[in-house]
Amino acid sequence: MKNLEQYKHIVRISACLVLFLIEMFMYYYVWHTYYNHLMQIPYYRLGNWMMFGVYGIVLVIFSYIYGGMNIGGSKIFTLIYSHFLISLFSNVVMYVAGTLVIKALHTVAPLLLLTLVEVLIIAIWSVIVTNIYQRIYPPRKVLLVYGDRPMVGFVDKLYSRMDRFIIGDTISVSDKLEDIEKKAEAYDGVIIGDIPTEIRNKILKYCYGRSIRTYTIPKLSDIIIKNSESLHMFDTPLLLSRNLGLNIEQMVIKRLMDIVISLFALILFSPVLLITAILIKRYDHGPIFFSQKRCTKDQRIFNIYKFRSMVVDAEKKGVVIPATDDDPRITRIGKIIRKFRIDELPQLVNILMGDMSLVGPRPERIEHVQEYSKEIPEFCYRMKVKGGLTGYAQVYGKYNTTAYDKLKLDLMYIENYSVLLDIEILFKTVKILFIKESTEGFDKEVSCTMANQFSSLKDNDENAE
């Protein structure tokens, strides 16, 4: 497999190129047959091939956003879903481009039919290329090196991707370093858990020297250093981490983007907002909106607004009870609006007011911040930027991802920030809206534990007063 490793990107690119060429020729046929003659001066050969090329460029752009080339890394369903979104958004862009070229609105039916045919081809292509890829690159047999921190949750995640990893053996860092190194030689790779830095560095150097692949769970310091700026003022290299969050130019551009997009979204979704408000009011005659105090940049507290999706007084006496799957407190209307994230839409007002941003770490409740900070003192690092309606942790994590892992994901966003990353996350948010695991609640055991913790915290605060 090591001999074939260098061809992995070529295999992925070639497979995607086949699919894109099929889709491009299909679009060329639709454009030439149904749309070209609608122009005042129809294109001949060069103009039609230009539309063919533009469609290809748009496909590649959306493929980058939605991970269309992640063959082998994505499960078959996820790959189909990703390419469906790629085709859908590409066809929307080409409809807009066609409208500008034709200088008039035109029927969308041919493009809808094209999308349906593309979905069928995508499904067949995804099954074929995934099976071929897995035959060329079978799952890697790996050694898991673990420390004092529990690894049960992570091991479960590895078992969920047995198409990529097979745990051949596990070994503790309390064993001799020589034993770990000897075992590493027998496997395709080594997964290094959250272990002491000194031992981790020795394992990394040993594997690097012998070209053994490593998968490392990063520490917070790794994330901070990862995107540092290289300084070459003298012959000793330096890595500069400014650790300030966003600079002034980034903040200005981000704020302008928040104002424009949130205002446009409020106008666009105004019918949905109105209908939802009426349905909630008619259901039980209770309040339409629900507000909570949340923490944002520099731990500033603000009121976040949502459509009410639970019964009135769902959290009696102020005790925090995290939502679970099939939570009896969620109303029938609430189940629908939570499923499609409609309950979050009033936060567009928070964004317009400047309390939040479109993209950023999810603003947490005050109780959550206090509780998490006891266990993770670095939790406040994520508040170097404004809280967001969506974010890196929402796109790459789940609703019930641990606080520590969410902190790592949020730091990755802060340390990698760019306007293009914000745009990418906004598009990827569309992808996760219909994936259940990204919106699922806490299981009942976790919910009860958190409720007890927050109840104790509240009692302690009251006693202190």
N, C-alpha and C positions, 0 to 999 in steps of 0.2 A: 504493500500500500504506500510505503514511503516513496517508492519510485514513481508512483502515479500522482503523488501529492502536488507536484509542481504544475500538473495539468488541470487541477481542480477548477480554477477560474476560467480556463479555456472551455472546459466542458459546460460550465454554467452559461457562459456568454454564448456559446454555440447553440445550446438548447433554446435560450431566449431569442436568439436571432432567427431561428426557424419559425417560432411562434409569431414574432413581430413581422416578419416578411409576409406570412400568411395573412395577418390582420391588415397590413399595409396594402396588399393587392386587393383584398376584399373592400377596403375603403376606397381605393382607386376606382374599382368597378362602380361602387355606389355613387361616388362623386361624378364620374364621367357619364353615368347613365341617368341619374336623377337630378343633379344640381347644376352641372356645367352649363346646360342650355338655358338656365334661368338668368344667366348674366347678360348684361346689355351687349357685351362683346365676349362671346364664349372663348375659353382658353383652347389653344391647340396643344400640340405635343408638350412644349416646355412648361406651360402653365399647369397642366394636369400633373406632370411629374413633380412640379414644385409642391403641389398639395400632397402628393404621395410622400415626399421627403419631410414636409412639415409634420405630417401625421406620425412618421417614424420618430422624429425628435420629441414630440409630445409623449409618445409611448415610453421612450427612454427616461424622460424627466419624471413621469409618474411611477415608473418602475423603480427608480431610485428612492422615491418617497415611500412607496408601499412595500419595498423589499421584494420586488418581483423576481430578482435574480437569486434569491436565497433558496435555491433548490437544494434539498437535503437538510437544510437548516429549519425549514418550515414543514409542518405536517401537510398531507395532501389537501385537506379541507382549507387550511390557512392559505396555501399556495393558490388554490382556485379562487378563494375570496379576494386575495390580493390582486390577482390578475383581472378579476371582474371589476374591481374598483379602478384599476388602471385603464381598462377599456371604457368604462362608463365615463370617467372624467375626461379621458382623451376625446371621446365622441362629443361631450358637452363643449369642450374647448373648440373642436372643429366645427360644431354647429355655429358657435359665436363667430369664429373666423369666416365661415361660409356666409353668414349674414352680412358681415362687413364687406366681403368681396362682391356678393350679389347685390348688396345695397337694398335689401328688403327681407322681411321675415319669410320663411319658407317652411314647408312641411317637415316635421321631425320624424315621420313614419319610417322612411328608409334607414335612418340612423338607429332607430329603436330596433328594427328588424336585424340590422347589422350587429347590434349589441347582443341580442338573443343568440344569434348564430355564433358569435365570438365566445359566448359563455359555454356553449356546447363544445366547441373546439378546445377551449381552455381546459375544461374538465378532462377530456380525453388526453390532451397533451400533458397535463399535470400528473395523471396516473402513470403514463408511459415513462416520462422523464424521471419521476421519483423512483420508480422501480429500477430503471437503468442505472441511475446514480447510486442507489443503495447496493447494487451488485458490484459496481466499480469500487465504491467506497463503503464497505460494510462497517457496522458500528465498532468503535474503538474499545478495546479492553483496557480499562484504566485501573490505576492504584489510587485509592483515596487516603490522603494523609490528614488526620484530624487532630484537634487539640482538646482543650477543656470545654469549649462551648459545645452545646448539643447540636448534632448534625442531622437529627431525624427528619426534620422538614426538608432539608436540602437533599438528603438521600431519596426521599419520596419523589422529589422533582426529577432526580436522575433516572429513577425507575419509570417515570412517565415518558421519558425519551430514550427508550431502549433501542430505538432506531439509530441513535447517535452514540450512546454510551452503554457499556456493560461493565459493571463494577466487578473486577476480577478479585480484588482483595482490599482490605482496609488495614491501616497501621497507625498507631498512636505516636505522637511526637515524643512521648515518654520512653519509647524504645530507642535503642542505640541508633545513631545517625548512620552508621555503617550498614545496619539491617535495612533501613529505609532506602539507602542508595542501592543496595543489592537487589531489593525487590523491584525498584523502579526500572532496572535493566530488563525485566521480564515482561514489561507492559508497553502498550502503544502510547500511553500518556500517563501523566500524574496530575491528579486534582489536589491542589493544596488548599486546605480549609483555613479557617481563621486561627492561625497558630502564631506563636511568638515570632517577632521579626527576625531575631538572630538566627533561629533554626530555619525559618522560611528562606532567608537569603542564601544559606548554605545549600539547601535543596535546589533552589533556583539556579545557582551557579553550577552545581553538579550536573543538573539536567541540561543546562545550556551547553556545557562543555562536551556533552555526549549526544547532542542533538535529540534529546528526549522532549517531546511536546509536553508543555505544562498548562494547566488551567488553574488560575489563581483567583480566589475570592478576595477582592480588594479591600484594604483598610481605608479609612477616611483620609489618612495622610497620602495614600497612593493616588487618590482621586484629585487631591489638591495639587500634587506635584505633576501629575500626568500632563497637564496642558500648560506647564510653566514656560516662560519665555527664555530662550537660550541667550546668555550674555557671553561675549568673547572680548573682554577688556584686557585680559592677560592670558598666559598660557595654562591657567587653571580654569576649567569651564564652570560657570555658575548658572543656576536655574532660578529665575525670578518669578515668585508668586506674589502678586500685588495684594490679593486677599481683600479686595474692596467691594466685590460684587460687580455691578455694571458701572462703566464710566459715564460721564455726562452726555456724550454724543449718543451712546446706546440708550440711555434713559429718555432722552428727548424723542428719538425715533420711535422707541417702544410706546411712549405715551401718545404720540400722534397716531400710531397704528391702532392703539386701543380705542381712541376717540372715534376715528373714522369707521372702523369695523363694528364696534358696539352700536353706534348710531344707525348704521346701515342694517344691522341684524335686528334691532328693535323695530324698525319700520317693516322689514321683511317678514318677521314673525309676529307682527301685531295681531293678525287674525287668530293665530294659535294661542297667543297670550290671552286674548279676549274670551275665546271659547273655553279655555282651561279655567279661567277665573269664574265664569258662569257655572260650569259643571261642579266645581268645588263648592261654590256657595249653595247651589241647589241640592247637593248631596246631603249635607247635614246642617246647613245654615250657619256653619262656623266661620272663623276667619279665613280669608283667601290666602293670605301670606303668613309665612312663619319666619321669624328672625332669630338669630343667635349671635352672641358675641364671639368673634373670632380674632385671631392674632395675625397680623400681616408684617410688613417690613419694619425692622427695628422693634419688633414686639408691640407695635401700636395696635390698639383694640378698636374694632369697628363692628357694626351690625351687618351681618350678611343676610340677604333676602332670598327666600325660596317660596315656591308654591307649597302650601301645606299638603302633605301626602299621608299624614297619620291622623288618628283621632285627636280631638281636642284634649289637651293636658296629657299627652303621651308620656311625658317624663314628669311624674308627680313629685312635688317638693324639690324640683330642680335636680333630682338624681339622674345622672347620665346613664342611659341604657342603650348601647349601640344596637343598630338594626340587625336582624338576622334574616336568613332566607325564610320566606313564608311567615314573617312577623305578623301576629294578629292585630297589632296596632295600625298596620298600613291599611288604608281604605281601598275600596275597589277602584276608585278614580286614581288613588295614589299608586297602585300597582302599575297602572298603565303609564302614568307620567314619569314614574321612576325608571321604568324599563327603557323608555326612550329619552331619558334625561331632560324631559320638559320641565320638571320641577326646578331645574337649575337656571332656567332662562331669565328669571328676575334679576339674577346677578349681573346681567348686562347693564343694569342701572348702577350697581356698585362699581363696575368698570368705568362707566361714563363719569361717575363722580370722583374717580381716582382712588377709591379704596382698594381696588383690585386691578389686576391686569388680565388680559385674555389668556396668557401663558405664564405659568410660574408654579412654585410649590403650592399644593393645596392648602389654603389657610385652615389651621386647626382650631378647635375649641380651646378655650383657656384651660379647662380641666385636663384636656389631652396634653397640652404643652407642659403643664405642671407635672403631670404623672410621668410622661415620657422623659422629661428633663431629669427626673430623679434617677432613672436607669441609664439615660444617655445624656450626659452633660453637654455634648456637642449638638444636641437637637436644635439649639438656637441658630446654628450656622445656616440653616435653610431659610432664615428670615433676613438674609442680606438683600433679598429682592422682595417685591410685592407678591402676595399670594395670587394664584391664578384660577381661572375658571377651568382650565385644563392644564396639563403639565407633563413633564418627562416621566414622572412616576405613575401618572394615570395611563400613559400610553404604553409603557414598558412593564408596569406592575399590575397588580390587581387591587380590588377594593380592600381585601383582607391581607395584603402584603404587610410584613412586619414593619414596625416603626423604624427600626435600624436600617432595613433594606430600602425603605422609602427615602430615608435621609441620604443614603448613598446615591440613589437615583437623582434626587433633587440637587445634590452637590455636583453631579455630573452635568446637569443642566446649567447651573450657575457658572461652573468653570469652563464650559464649552459654549457659552452664550453667543448667539449671533441672530440677526433678523431672519436669516434663512432657516435657522433652527426653529424659530418661532413658527414660521410658515409651514415647515415640515410637520411640526407637532399638531398644528391646526388641522392639516389634511389627515394625519394619522388618527386624530380623534374621531373622525367619521368612521374609520375602520373598526374601532373598538366599541362603537355604540351598539352593535348587534352581536358582540361576542359575550356570552353569558359570564365567563370567568372574570371578565374585567369589571363587572358590575355586581357580582355576588356579594352577599353580606357575610358577616362573621358567623361561624357556627355557634350553636347555643352555649356550649361550654365556654368558649372564649368571650362571648357576650356577657355571660353571668360573671365571669372573673373580672372583666373590665368594669362592669356595673358596681361590683363590690369595692373595687379599688377606688373608683371615683366617689362612691358614697362615703368611704372612710376619709378620703381627702377632704370632702365637703364638711364632714363632722369635725375634723381636725381644725379646719379654717374657722368654723363657728366657735369652737372652744377657745381658739387663740384670740378671738375677738372679745 
